[in-house]
Amino acid sequence: MQIFEEYLKDKETNKPKSIILTKNYLKGFIRYVEETPVSLNNFSAEDFNKYIDWLINCHFEQNKNIELSWFKHHFAYLLTFFIWLNKQNISGFDLKHLITEESLNAIKNKIELKRQNNNIIPDIGTIFEQYKAYIEANDESKEAAKKLIIRDLLQFKEYAESKNKTFLDFTADDYEQLRHEWLKFQTYPSMPLAEQTLAKKLSNIKNFHYCLYNRGYVKTYHLSEWKGNTLLKYIFDQRSNKEPVKKRYYSNQEIIRAFKKYLNNESESITVYKQTIRDVYFFIEYLINRNKTIYKVNSDTLEEYKKYLLKYEYQPGFNYKPVLQLRQFASLKRFYNWLTFERYINENPLKDFKPLEYEIWLKDNIKEEPEHRDNVKWHDELMKGFLKYEQYKGLNEKTMLSHIKGCDHYFEYLERLGIEDIKDISKQNIRGYLMYLNSCKNRFDEQLSVNSKIKKIAGVKNFILYLEKFSFINELLSNTLEYPKQHQGLSTAGMTNSEISKLIESADGNDKRSLRDRTMFELLYSSGVRSNELCQLKINNINLDAGMVRVDCPKGGKDKERIVPIGHKACYWVRRYLREVRSNLPKSEYMFVNRLGKPFSTATVLIAVKNKLRRLHFKKKQIVTHSFRVACGTEMLKQGANLKIVQEQLGHRIIASTEKYIRLVPTDLKKAHEKYHPRS
């Protein structure tokens, strides 16, 4: 509207600070003039009364503030506008004589009458959906903010239902109780919601209640005192009145035991659970070595710990990456949030910890990464030849990658000895390497497992055999490399049929993740396939009509491919998974894929198993993905299956591997003992 633009320009020259308020208070009047045939040149008292009625209706429809105080401010700006129009000879209308106490009382009566006439109250669901639609259509906030408003309203609705009430029945006392209980809202368990966030959440409830009042759905407006600063002051005051700390000191073992229990109940991921506990243990060990306790940690302790993490080497020459150092402090913050929440301590030493600031500090202080194999050239040509030889032998990529890692580790050891020529290696430094493996740790600060040592030694041994075969070295050294003793037999814990049924049925299939897990578990148990075979399983290799699965990426290479049967229960869950979950994921030939369309890793399958096991509290602690395979073999043998049949089902190369399962099935031995032993 051109006249209004001219008025704003004139206003900006004389009173620039009032421009925003002028726009806000007059935008309704400008809209009225544009949408109706009224003219400013001939504006009359009748037009003004029609405008008031229109304005009240608009505010009711849009759930805006229609308190009398707002109208007083609005009329003040409107009066200034008409005075300017009079000076410009655009309108001769005198608004001042219409704005009196009587006219304001008349407006107040109109508002009350409008509310009283709004006596047809829809059902609760309709009211809620109407307000949601209004927020999405009219609220000027960003999309993310709108979603947060709707989330807060859903939480309010759930809270009301938990009290066996509707939000129409809420009294002033009910709202006060809600405000008090919502003080306990948490970002995640034991981490209270930030004060400003909680104040915004309560403010969204206030706006919703005002909408109910405006539309006449409730007769009394209870939340006039819920203003921004007042809400914040209330939250700060309430949170400052903490319960006293626990009366006695608790040992590290007692605290960790309680923290584990809390984390086990609250953490959704077994990975997060393990990482958090590992990081806390690492920190406690750091404190013990410096004669400090959990209770005495302060900002100086944390600064020292930052520097310690920066320099710490979990293997000679290997420091923690910045992302792992950040995770260490994130775990500690969660731990101390819990300690404060449970009142073990009074103040959280990590309350003001800012991950972004710590990340900047790490970038400024980070140690340069140790030189990698790409920068060391003396053994590159040898490794290229070794890899070509392994490809010629037909080894799969996973085996070759394992050999490369083992060789890389050995080369790092040689560099520490100052050896840069392959002809300088000897039986003495090979034996030294075997001893060196005993002192090595992984990135979790744990000793290398026997399997990890065997994999590294296997890579080195195959490399030295290659050197001997093609005369790169003159001495026979491969016999010097001895593998550490490994326990024979089934290292993997099995499960009984009842145990495995509980584990499988813990994934009820009520959501996408649960349905995916149920399908994986059913396939693992029914077919007895290995974890990596499940990850490489292709959709086209499953014949649901015949109940058969083709395993085309087995252990041992392509010549070990097999076709195995699966049960009707597994087929049912596969059909559901393909229809309800897999159809919404990226196109790929693989059965189980992530959002990028790449096949699952064995770690993903293991995490799914461990997450379910945490809730079941089985006494057996070593249950892993391979336990499904062990259970498949043992249960088939218990039911009288022929050993050769079980061998084919499991894909064992030699029957001796299958015979190990007989030890887990002692029923036949018991029967024979009762039949033939003289004192049975």
C-alpha positions as CSV (number, residue, x, y, z in Angstrom):
1,M,0.0,0.0,0.0
2,Q,1.7,3.1,-1.3
3,I,0.2,5.5,1.4
4,F,1.5,3.3,4.2
5,E,5.0,3.1,2.6
6,E,5.1,6.9,2.5
7,Y,4.0,7.1,6.1
8,L,6.8,4.7,7.1
9,K,9.4,6.7,5.2
10,D,8.3,9.9,7.0
11,K,8.3,8.0,10.3
12,E,11.8,6.6,9.7
13,T,13.1,10.2,9.3
14,N,11.6,11.4,12.5
15,K,11.4,8.4,14.8
16,P,13.5,5.5,13.3
17,K,13.3,3.3,16.4
18,S,9.5,3.0,16.3
19,I,9.3,1.6,12.7
20,I,9.1,-2.1,13.7
21,L,6.3,-1.5,16.3
22,T,4.4,0.6,13.8
23,K,4.5,-2.2,11.2
24,N,3.4,-4.8,13.7
25,Y,0.5,-2.8,15.2
26,L,-0.8,-1.5,11.8
27,K,-0.4,-4.5,9.6
28,G,-4.0,-5.7,10.5
29,F,-5.5,-2.4,9.5
30,I,-3.6,-2.3,6.2
31,R,-4.7,-5.8,5.4
32,Y,-8.4,-4.8,6.2
33,V,-8.1,-1.8,3.8
34,E,-6.6,-4.0,1.0
35,E,-9.2,-6.8,1.4
36,T,-12.4,-4.7,1.8
37,P,-13.8,-1.9,-0.5
38,V,-13.3,0.7,2.3
39,S,-11.5,4.0,1.2
40,L,-9.3,6.0,3.5
41,N,-10.5,9.2,1.8
42,N,-14.1,8.5,3.0
43,F,-13.4,6.5,6.2
44,S,-16.2,6.8,8.7
45,A,-17.3,5.7,12.2
46,E,-19.3,2.9,10.6
47,D,-16.2,1.7,8.8
48,F,-14.3,1.8,12.1
49,N,-16.9,-0.3,13.9
50,K,-16.9,-2.8,11.0
51,Y,-13.1,-2.9,11.3
52,I,-13.2,-3.7,15.0
53,D,-15.6,-6.6,14.4
54,W,-13.3,-7.9,11.6
55,L,-10.3,-7.6,13.8
56,I,-11.8,-9.5,16.7
57,N,-12.9,-12.3,14.3
58,C,-9.4,-12.5,12.7
59,H,-7.8,-12.8,16.1
60,F,-10.1,-15.6,17.2
61,E,-9.4,-17.5,14.0
62,Q,-5.6,-17.1,14.3
63,N,-5.5,-17.6,18.2
64,K,-3.8,-14.2,18.6
65,N,-3.7,-12.1,21.7
66,I,-7.0,-10.1,22.1
67,E,-6.5,-8.6,25.5
68,L,-7.8,-5.1,25.9
69,S,-4.3,-3.8,26.5
70,W,-3.4,-4.8,23.0
71,F,-6.2,-2.8,21.6
72,K,-5.1,0.3,23.5
73,H,-1.6,0.0,21.9
74,H,-3.1,-0.6,18.5
75,F,-5.4,2.4,18.7
76,A,-2.5,4.6,19.8
77,Y,-0.6,3.8,16.6
78,L,-3.7,3.9,14.5
79,L,-4.5,7.4,15.8
80,T,-1.0,8.6,14.9
81,F,-1.5,7.3,11.4
82,F,-4.8,9.1,10.9
83,I,-3.3,12.4,12.3
84,W,-0.6,12.0,9.6
85,L,-3.4,11.4,7.0
86,N,-5.1,14.6,8.1
87,K,-1.9,16.5,7.7
88,Q,-1.5,15.1,4.2
89,N,-5.1,16.0,3.3
90,I,-5.8,12.3,2.5
91,S,-8.5,11.8,5.1
92,G,-10.5,14.1,7.3
93,F,-11.7,11.3,9.7
94,D,-11.2,12.2,13.4
95,L,-10.5,8.9,15.2
96,K,-9.8,10.5,18.6
97,H,-13.4,11.0,19.6
98,L,-14.2,7.3,19.0
99,I,-11.5,6.0,21.3
100,T,-13.0,6.4,24.7
101,E,-13.5,4.3,27.8
102,E,-17.0,3.5,26.6
103,S,-15.8,2.2,23.3
104,L,-13.0,0.2,25.0
105,N,-15.6,-1.4,27.3
106,A,-17.8,-2.2,24.3
107,I,-14.9,-4.0,22.6
108,K,-14.3,-5.9,25.9
109,N,-17.9,-7.0,25.9
110,K,-17.7,-8.1,22.2
111,I,-14.7,-10.2,23.1
112,E,-16.4,-11.9,26.0
113,L,-19.6,-12.4,24.0
114,K,-17.5,-14.0,21.2
115,R,-16.0,-16.4,23.7
116,Q,-19.4,-17.3,25.2
117,N,-20.9,-18.0,21.8
118,N,-18.1,-20.4,21.1
119,N,-19.9,-23.0,23.3
120,I,-19.8,-25.9,20.8
121,I,-16.6,-27.7,21.9
122,P,-15.2,-30.3,19.5
123,D,-13.7,-33.5,20.8
124,I,-10.1,-33.4,22.2
125,G,-8.6,-35.0,19.1
126,T,-10.2,-32.4,16.8
127,I,-9.1,-29.5,18.9
128,F,-5.5,-30.8,19.0
129,E,-5.4,-31.4,15.2
130,Q,-6.9,-27.9,14.6
131,Y,-4.1,-26.3,16.6
132,K,-1.4,-28.4,14.9
133,A,-2.8,-27.4,11.5
134,Y,-2.8,-23.7,12.6
135,I,0.8,-23.9,13.8
136,E,1.9,-25.5,10.5
137,A,0.0,-22.9,8.4
138,N,0.4,-19.7,10.3
139,D,3.3,-19.8,12.7
140,E,6.2,-17.7,11.4
141,S,8.8,-20.0,13.0
142,K,11.1,-22.2,11.0
143,E,10.1,-25.8,10.2
144,A,12.3,-27.2,12.9
145,A,10.8,-24.9,15.5
146,K,7.3,-25.9,14.4
147,K,8.1,-29.5,14.9
148,L,9.4,-28.8,18.4
149,I,6.1,-26.9,19.2
150,I,4.1,-29.9,18.0
151,R,6.3,-32.3,20.0
152,D,5.8,-30.2,23.2
153,L,2.0,-30.3,22.6
154,L,2.1,-34.1,22.2
155,Q,4.1,-34.4,25.5
156,F,1.4,-32.2,27.1
157,K,-1.3,-34.4,25.8
158,E,0.4,-37.5,27.1
159,Y,1.0,-35.9,30.5
160,A,-2.8,-35.0,30.7
161,E,-3.7,-38.6,29.8
162,S,-1.3,-39.9,32.5
163,K,-3.3,-37.9,35.0
164,N,-6.7,-39.3,33.6
165,K,-7.6,-35.8,32.4
166,T,-7.9,-33.8,29.3
167,F,-6.3,-30.4,28.8
168,L,-9.8,-28.8,28.9
169,D,-10.1,-30.0,32.5
170,F,-6.8,-28.5,33.7
171,T,-7.0,-26.1,36.7
172,A,-4.4,-23.6,37.9
173,D,-3.1,-26.3,40.3
174,D,-2.8,-28.8,37.5
175,Y,-0.7,-26.4,35.5
176,E,1.5,-25.7,38.5
177,Q,2.0,-29.4,39.1
178,L,2.9,-29.8,35.4
179,R,5.5,-27.0,35.7
180,H,7.0,-28.6,38.8
181,E,7.2,-32.1,37.2
182,W,8.6,-30.9,33.9
183,L,11.6,-29.5,35.8
184,K,12.7,-33.1,35.7
185,F,12.6,-33.3,31.9
186,Q,15.9,-34.7,30.6
187,T,17.8,-34.4,27.3
188,Y,18.9,-38.0,28.0
189,P,18.6,-39.8,31.4
190,S,20.4,-37.9,34.2
191,M,20.9,-34.8,31.9
192,P,18.3,-32.2,32.8
193,L,16.9,-30.0,30.0
194,A,18.6,-26.6,29.6
195,E,16.7,-23.8,31.4
196,Q,16.0,-21.8,28.3
197,T,14.7,-24.9,26.5
198,L,12.4,-25.8,29.3
199,A,11.1,-22.2,29.5
200,K,10.3,-22.3,25.7
201,K,8.5,-25.7,26.2
202,L,6.3,-24.2,29.0
203,S,5.7,-21.1,26.8
204,N,4.4,-23.3,24.0
205,I,1.9,-24.8,26.5
206,K,0.9,-21.3,27.6
207,N,0.1,-20.3,24.0
208,F,-1.9,-23.5,23.5
209,H,-3.9,-22.8,26.7
210,Y,-4.5,-19.2,25.5
211,C,-5.9,-20.6,22.2
212,L,-8.3,-22.7,24.2
213,Y,-9.4,-19.7,26.2
214,N,-9.8,-17.5,23.1
215,R,-12.0,-20.0,21.4
216,G,-14.2,-20.4,24.5
217,Y,-13.1,-24.0,25.1
218,V,-12.0,-23.1,28.6
219,K,-13.7,-20.4,30.7
220,T,-10.7,-19.2,32.7
221,Y,-7.2,-18.2,31.6
222,H,-4.8,-19.6,34.2
223,L,-1.3,-18.8,32.8
224,S,-1.1,-15.0,32.7
225,E,1.9,-15.1,35.0
226,W,3.8,-17.5,32.8
227,K,6.0,-14.9,31.1
228,G,9.5,-15.5,29.7
229,N,11.6,-14.0,32.5
230,T,9.2,-15.2,35.2
231,L,9.5,-18.8,33.9
232,L,13.3,-18.6,33.8
233,K,13.5,-17.3,37.3
234,Y,11.2,-20.0,38.5
235,I,13.3,-22.7,36.9
236,F,16.6,-21.4,38.2
237,D,15.2,-21.0,41.7
238,Q,13.7,-24.5,41.8
239,R,16.9,-26.1,40.5
240,S,19.1,-24.3,43.0
241,N,17.1,-26.0,45.8
242,K,18.9,-29.4,45.3
243,E,18.6,-32.4,47.7
244,P,21.6,-32.8,50.0
245,V,24.4,-35.1,48.7
246,K,24.5,-38.7,49.9
247,K,25.8,-39.0,53.5
248,R,28.7,-41.3,53.0
249,Y,31.4,-41.8,50.4
250,Y,31.0,-44.7,48.0
251,S,33.9,-46.8,46.6
252,N,34.7,-46.8,42.9
253,Q,33.3,-50.3,42.7
254,E,30.0,-49.3,44.2
255,I,29.6,-46.3,42.0
256,I,30.6,-48.2,38.8
257,R,28.2,-51.0,39.7
258,A,25.3,-48.5,40.1
259,F,26.3,-46.6,36.9
260,K,26.4,-49.8,34.9
261,K,22.9,-50.7,36.1
262,Y,21.6,-47.2,35.2
263,L,23.3,-47.3,31.8
264,N,22.2,-50.8,31.0
265,N,18.6,-49.7,31.6
266,E,18.7,-46.4,29.8
267,S,21.2,-46.8,26.9
268,E,19.7,-48.1,23.7
269,S,22.9,-49.2,22.1
270,I,25.3,-51.8,23.4
271,T,28.1,-49.9,21.6
272,V,27.4,-46.7,23.6
273,Y,27.2,-48.8,26.8
274,K,30.5,-50.5,26.3
275,Q,32.3,-47.3,25.1
276,T,31.0,-45.2,28.0
277,I,32.0,-47.8,30.6
278,R,35.4,-48.3,29.0
279,D,36.1,-44.5,29.0
280,V,35.0,-44.2,32.6
281,Y,37.2,-47.1,33.7
282,F,40.1,-45.5,31.8
283,F,39.6,-42.2,33.7
284,I,39.3,-43.8,37.1
285,E,42.5,-45.7,36.5
286,Y,44.1,-42.3,35.6
287,L,42.8,-40.9,38.9
288,I,44.0,-43.9,41.0
289,N,47.5,-43.6,39.5
290,R,47.6,-39.9,40.7
291,N,46.1,-40.7,44.2
292,K,42.9,-38.8,43.4
293,T,39.2,-39.8,43.7
294,I,36.1,-39.3,41.7
295,Y,34.9,-36.8,44.3
296,K,37.9,-34.5,44.1
297,V,37.8,-33.9,40.3
298,N,37.9,-30.2,39.4
299,S,38.8,-28.0,36.4
300,D,42.5,-28.4,37.0
301,T,42.2,-32.2,37.0
302,L,40.3,-32.1,33.7
303,E,42.9,-29.8,32.1
304,E,45.7,-32.3,33.1
305,Y,43.6,-35.1,31.8
306,K,43.2,-33.4,28.4
307,K,47.0,-33.1,28.1
308,Y,47.4,-36.7,29.2
309,L,45.0,-38.0,26.5
310,L,46.8,-35.8,24.0
311,K,50.1,-37.6,24.6
312,Y,48.8,-41.1,25.5
313,E,50.1,-43.9,23.2
314,Y,48.0,-47.0,23.3
315,Q,50.7,-48.6,21.0
316,P,54.2,-47.2,20.6
317,G,53.8,-44.3,18.1
318,F,50.0,-44.4,18.1
319,N,47.9,-41.7,19.8
320,Y,44.1,-41.4,20.2
321,K,42.5,-39.6,17.3
322,P,40.6,-36.3,18.1
323,V,37.2,-38.0,17.7
324,L,38.1,-40.6,20.3
325,Q,39.4,-37.9,22.7
326,L,36.1,-36.0,22.2
327,R,34.2,-39.2,23.0
328,Q,36.2,-39.7,26.2
329,F,35.0,-36.4,27.5
330,A,31.5,-36.9,26.3
331,S,31.4,-40.2,28.3
332,L,32.8,-38.4,31.4
333,K,30.2,-35.7,31.1
334,R,27.5,-38.3,31.0
335,F,29.1,-40.0,34.0
336,Y,29.3,-36.8,36.1
337,N,25.8,-35.7,35.0
338,W,24.6,-39.0,36.6
339,L,26.7,-38.5,39.7
340,T,25.2,-35.1,40.2
341,F,21.7,-36.2,39.4
342,E,21.9,-39.1,41.9
343,R,23.5,-36.7,44.5
344,Y,26.8,-38.5,44.9
345,I,28.4,-35.1,44.4
346,N,27.1,-31.5,44.7
347,E,28.6,-29.8,41.6
348,N,29.3,-31.2,38.2
349,P,32.9,-30.4,37.2
350,L,32.0,-30.9,33.5
351,K,28.9,-28.7,33.6
352,D,30.6,-26.0,31.5
353,F,32.4,-28.4,29.1
354,K,31.9,-27.3,25.5
355,P,32.7,-30.0,22.9
356,L,33.2,-27.3,20.2
357,E,35.8,-25.5,22.3
358,Y,37.6,-28.7,23.1
359,E,37.7,-29.6,19.4
360,I,39.3,-26.3,18.6
361,W,41.8,-26.9,21.4
362,L,42.6,-30.3,20.0
363,K,43.3,-28.9,16.5
364,D,45.6,-26.3,18.0
365,N,47.5,-28.9,20.2
366,I,47.2,-32.1,18.3
367,K,50.3,-34.1,17.7
368,E,51.2,-34.9,14.1
369,E,50.2,-38.3,13.0
370,P,53.0,-40.9,12.8
371,E,54.3,-41.6,9.3
372,H,52.4,-44.3,7.6
373,R,53.4,-47.0,5.2
374,D,52.7,-44.7,2.1
375,N,55.7,-42.5,3.2
376,V,58.1,-45.5,3.7
377,K,59.2,-46.9,0.4
378,W,61.7,-49.6,1.2
379,H,59.2,-52.5,1.4
380,D,56.5,-51.2,-1.0
381,E,57.7,-53.2,-4.0
382,L,58.0,-56.3,-1.9
383,M,54.4,-55.9,-0.7
384,K,53.1,-55.4,-4.3
385,G,54.8,-58.7,-5.3
386,F,53.4,-60.4,-2.2
387,L,49.9,-59.3,-3.0
388,K,50.1,-60.5,-6.6
389,Y,51.3,-63.8,-5.4
390,E,48.3,-64.1,-2.9
391,Q,45.9,-63.2,-5.7
392,Y,47.4,-65.9,-7.8
393,K,46.8,-68.4,-5.0
394,G,43.1,-67.4,-5.0
395,L,42.9,-66.0,-1.5
396,N,39.8,-63.8,-0.8
397,E,40.0,-60.1,-0.1
398,K,39.3,-60.4,3.6
399,T,42.3,-62.8,4.0
400,M,44.6,-60.6,2.0
401,L,43.6,-57.5,4.0
402,S,44.3,-59.4,7.2
403,H,47.8,-60.3,5.9
404,I,48.5,-56.6,4.9
405,K,47.6,-55.4,8.4
406,G,49.9,-58.1,10.0
407,C,52.8,-57.1,7.7
408,D,52.2,-53.3,8.4
409,H,52.5,-54.0,12.1
410,Y,55.7,-56.0,11.6
411,F,57.2,-53.2,9.4
412,E,56.5,-50.7,12.2
413,Y,58.4,-52.9,14.6
414,L,61.3,-53.2,12.2
415,E,61.4,-49.4,11.8
416,R,61.7,-49.0,15.6
417,L,64.7,-51.3,15.4
418,G,66.2,-49.2,12.5
419,I,65.9,-52.0,9.9
420,E,65.3,-50.8,6.4
421,D,66.5,-53.7,4.3
422,I,64.6,-57.0,4.2
423,K,67.9,-59.0,4.2
424,D,68.7,-57.6,7.6
425,I,65.8,-59.5,9.3
426,S,66.9,-62.5,11.4
427,K,65.6,-65.1,13.8
428,Q,66.5,-62.9,16.7
429,N,64.3,-59.9,15.7
430,I,61.5,-62.3,14.7
431,R,61.5,-63.7,18.2
432,G,61.7,-60.2,19.5
433,Y,58.6,-59.4,17.5
434,L,56.7,-62.3,19.1
435,M,57.6,-60.8,22.5
436,Y,56.7,-57.4,21.3
437,L,53.2,-58.6,20.5
438,N,52.7,-59.4,24.2
439,S,53.2,-55.7,25.1
440,C,50.9,-54.3,22.4
441,K,47.5,-52.9,23.1
442,N,44.5,-52.1,21.0
443,R,42.9,-48.7,20.8
444,F,40.8,-49.6,23.8
445,D,43.9,-49.9,25.9
446,E,43.4,-53.7,26.2
447,Q,46.0,-56.4,25.6
448,L,45.8,-58.0,22.2
449,S,43.7,-61.2,22.2
450,V,45.1,-64.5,21.1
451,N,43.1,-64.3,17.8
452,S,44.5,-60.8,17.1
453,K,48.1,-62.1,17.6
454,I,47.5,-65.2,15.4
455,K,46.2,-62.9,12.6
456,K,49.2,-60.7,12.7
457,I,51.6,-63.6,12.9
458,A,49.8,-65.3,10.0
459,G,50.3,-62.2,7.8
460,V,54.1,-62.0,8.7
461,K,54.5,-65.8,8.2
462,N,52.9,-65.8,4.7
463,F,55.1,-62.8,3.8
464,I,58.3,-64.5,4.9
465,L,57.3,-67.7,3.1
466,Y,56.9,-65.6,0.0
467,L,60.4,-64.1,0.5
468,E,61.9,-67.6,1.0
469,K,60.1,-69.1,-2.1
470,F,61.4,-66.3,-4.4
471,S,64.9,-66.1,-2.8
472,F,64.6,-62.5,-1.4
473,I,66.2,-63.9,1.7
474,N,68.8,-66.7,2.1
475,E,67.9,-67.9,5.5
476,L,64.9,-70.1,6.4
477,L,63.0,-67.9,8.9
478,S,59.3,-68.9,8.7
479,N,59.7,-71.8,11.1
480,T,60.8,-69.3,13.8
481,L,57.2,-67.8,13.8
482,E,55.2,-69.8,16.3
483,Y,51.5,-69.3,16.9
484,P,50.4,-68.8,20.5
485,K,48.4,-71.7,22.0
486,Q,44.7,-71.5,21.2
487,H,42.1,-73.4,23.1
488,Q,40.7,-76.2,20.9
489,G,37.0,-76.9,20.5
490,L,34.0,-74.6,20.5
491,S,35.0,-71.3,22.0
492,T,31.6,-69.9,21.2
493,A,28.8,-70.4,23.8
494,G,25.7,-72.1,22.5
495,M,22.1,-71.7,23.6
496,T,19.3,-74.0,24.3
497,N,16.1,-73.9,22.2
498,S,14.2,-72.1,24.9
499,E,17.0,-69.5,25.3
500,I,17.3,-68.9,21.6
501,S,13.5,-68.6,21.3
502,K,13.5,-65.9,24.0
503,L,16.2,-64.0,22.2
504,I,14.4,-64.3,18.8
505,E,11.0,-63.3,20.2
506,S,12.5,-60.3,22.0
507,A,12.5,-58.7,18.5
508,D,8.7,-58.5,18.2
509,G,8.6,-57.0,14.7
510,N,6.4,-54.0,15.8
511,D,8.7,-51.5,14.2
512,K,11.2,-51.4,11.3
513,R,14.3,-52.0,13.3
514,S,12.7,-54.8,15.3
515,L,11.4,-56.5,12.2
516,R,14.8,-56.3,10.6
517,D,16.4,-57.9,13.7
518,R,13.7,-60.6,13.9
519,T,14.4,-61.6,10.3
520,M,18.2,-61.7,10.8
521,F,17.8,-63.9,13.9
522,E,15.3,-66.3,12.3
523,L,17.6,-66.7,9.3
524,L,20.7,-67.2,11.5
525,Y,19.0,-69.9,13.6
526,S,17.1,-71.7,10.8
527,S,19.9,-71.9,8.3
528,G,23.0,-72.0,10.5
529,V,24.8,-69.6,8.2
530,R,27.8,-67.6,9.5
531,S,27.5,-63.9,10.2
532,N,29.5,-62.8,7.1
533,E,27.4,-65.2,5.0
534,L,24.2,-63.5,6.2
535,C,25.7,-60.1,5.5
536,Q,26.5,-61.2,1.9
537,L,23.1,-62.9,1.4
538,K,21.4,-61.7,-1.9
539,I,17.7,-61.4,-2.3
540,N,17.8,-63.5,-5.5
541,N,19.4,-66.3,-3.6
542,I,16.4,-66.9,-1.3
543,N,13.7,-69.2,-2.7
544,L,10.8,-68.7,-0.3
545,D,8.4,-71.1,-2.1
546,A,10.9,-73.9,-1.7
547,G,12.3,-72.7,1.6
548,M,15.9,-72.8,0.4
549,V,18.8,-70.3,0.6
550,R,21.9,-70.3,-1.6
551,V,25.1,-69.3,0.2
552,D,27.4,-68.0,-2.5
553,C,30.0,-66.1,-0.4
554,P,31.0,-68.9,2.1
555,K,34.1,-69.3,4.2
556,G,36.7,-71.0,2.1
557,G,35.9,-69.4,-1.3
558,K,33.5,-70.1,-4.2
559,D,34.1,-73.8,-4.3
560,K,32.4,-74.1,-0.9
561,E,29.0,-72.7,-2.1
562,R,26.0,-74.5,-0.7
563,I,22.2,-74.5,-0.7
564,V,20.6,-74.9,2.7
565,P,16.9,-75.2,3.8
566,I,15.2,-72.7,6.1
567,G,12.0,-73.2,8.0
568,H,8.5,-71.8,7.4
569,K,8.8,-69.3,10.3
570,A,11.9,-67.8,8.8
571,C,10.2,-67.6,5.4
572,Y,7.3,-65.7,7.0
573,W,9.6,-63.1,8.5
574,V,11.6,-62.7,5.4
575,R,8.4,-62.0,3.4
576,R,7.3,-59.4,6.0
577,Y,10.8,-57.8,6.0
578,L,10.9,-57.6,2.1
579,R,7.4,-56.0,2.0
580,E,7.6,-53.6,4.9
581,V,11.2,-52.6,5.3
582,R,13.5,-53.6,2.4
583,S,11.2,-52.1,-0.2
584,N,11.8,-48.6,1.3
585,L,15.6,-49.0,1.3
586,P,18.0,-48.2,-1.6
587,K,18.0,-50.7,-4.5
588,S,20.7,-53.4,-4.0
589,E,21.1,-57.1,-4.6
590,Y,21.8,-57.6,-0.9
591,M,19.2,-58.6,1.6
592,F,20.3,-56.5,4.5
593,V,21.6,-53.0,3.6
594,N,22.1,-49.6,5.3
595,R,20.7,-46.3,4.1
596,L,23.5,-46.0,1.6
597,G,22.6,-49.3,0.0
598,K,25.7,-51.0,1.3
599,P,25.5,-54.5,2.8
600,F,25.7,-54.9,6.6
601,S,28.9,-55.5,8.3
602,T,29.3,-58.4,10.8
603,A,29.6,-55.8,13.5
604,T,26.1,-54.4,12.8
605,V,24.6,-57.9,13.2
606,L,26.6,-58.5,16.4
607,I,25.3,-55.1,17.9
608,A,21.7,-56.1,17.1
609,V,22.3,-59.4,19.0
610,K,24.0,-57.7,22.0
611,N,21.3,-55.0,22.3
612,K,18.6,-57.7,22.7
613,L,20.7,-59.7,25.1
614,R,21.1,-56.8,27.5
615,R,17.4,-56.9,28.3
616,L,17.2,-60.7,28.8
617,H,19.9,-61.1,31.5
618,F,21.2,-64.5,30.3
619,K,23.8,-66.0,32.6
620,K,25.9,-66.9,29.6
621,K,28.1,-63.9,28.9
622,Q,29.8,-65.0,25.7
623,I,26.8,-65.2,23.4
624,V,27.6,-63.8,20.0
625,T,26.2,-64.0,16.5
626,H,28.0,-67.4,16.0
627,S,25.9,-68.8,18.9
628,F,23.0,-69.1,16.5
629,R,25.1,-71.4,14.3
630,V,26.2,-73.5,17.3
631,A,22.6,-73.7,18.5
632,C,21.4,-74.8,15.0
633,G,23.9,-77.6,14.9
634,T,23.4,-78.8,18.5
635,E,19.6,-78.7,18.3
636,M,19.6,-80.7,15.0
637,L,21.9,-83.3,16.6
638,K,19.6,-83.5,19.7
639,Q,16.7,-84.2,17.5
640,G,18.6,-87.1,15.9
641,A,19.9,-85.6,12.8
642,N,22.8,-87.5,11.0
643,L,26.2,-86.0,11.5
644,K,26.7,-85.8,7.8
645,I,23.5,-83.8,7.3
646,V,24.5,-81.3,10.0
647,Q,27.9,-80.9,8.3
648,E,26.2,-80.0,5.0
649,Q,23.8,-77.6,6.7
650,L,26.7,-75.8,8.5
651,G,29.1,-75.9,5.5
652,H,32.0,-77.5,7.4
653,R,34.9,-78.6,5.1
654,I,35.8,-81.6,7.2
655,I,33.5,-83.6,9.5
656,A,35.9,-83.3,12.4
657,S,34.6,-79.6,12.7
658,T,31.1,-80.9,13.1
659,E,32.0,-83.7,15.6
660,K,33.0,-80.9,18.1
661,Y,29.2,-80.2,18.4
662,I,28.6,-83.8,19.8
663,R,30.3,-82.7,23.0
664,L,27.4,-80.2,23.6
665,V,24.8,-83.0,23.1
666,P,25.4,-85.4,26.0
667,T,21.9,-87.1,25.9
668,D,23.0,-90.1,23.8
669,L,26.0,-90.6,26.1
670,K,23.8,-90.5,29.1
671,K,21.4,-93.2,27.6
672,A,24.4,-95.4,26.7
673,H,25.8,-95.0,30.2
674,E,22.5,-96.0,31.8
675,K,22.2,-99.0,29.5
676,Y,25.8,-100.4,29.7
677,H,27.4,-99.2,32.9
678,P,27.1,-101.8,35.7
679,R,26.5,-99.2,38.4
680,S,24.4,-96.8,36.5
